């Protein structure tokens, strides 16, 4: 998972594939931000948003000091 999309290696030759795009992100943005070739399916679903409970866990349990903001700042 990145700040733009979800990726996996579930292709026959284990080449990285775009699995879904985060809301508001285009495939062109993902390709431009990637330094290698990606497998891009014809149909790309939108990534699901985290649930309220998942957000709470991230903010309060996993990263209560907000260190993730240094790597991937909120837009």
Residue pairs with C-beta under 8 A, 6 or more apart in sequence:
1 7
3 22
3 72
4 21
4 22
4 25
4 29
4 30
4 33
5 18
5 19
5 20
5 21
5 22
5 25
5 30
5 47
6 18
6 19
6 20
6 22
6 47
7 16
7 17
7 18
7 19
7 38
8 16
8 17
8 19
9 15
9 16
9 17
10 17
10 19
11 17
11 39
15 37
15 38
15 39
16 36
16 38
16 39
17 38
17 39
17 40
17 41
18 27
18 30
18 38
18 39
18 40
18 41
18 44
20 44
20 45
20 46
20 47
20 48
21 27
21 30
21 44
21 45
21 46
21 47
22 46
22 47
23 46
23 47
23 49
27 40
27 44
30 38
31 38
31 40
50 58
58 68
59 66
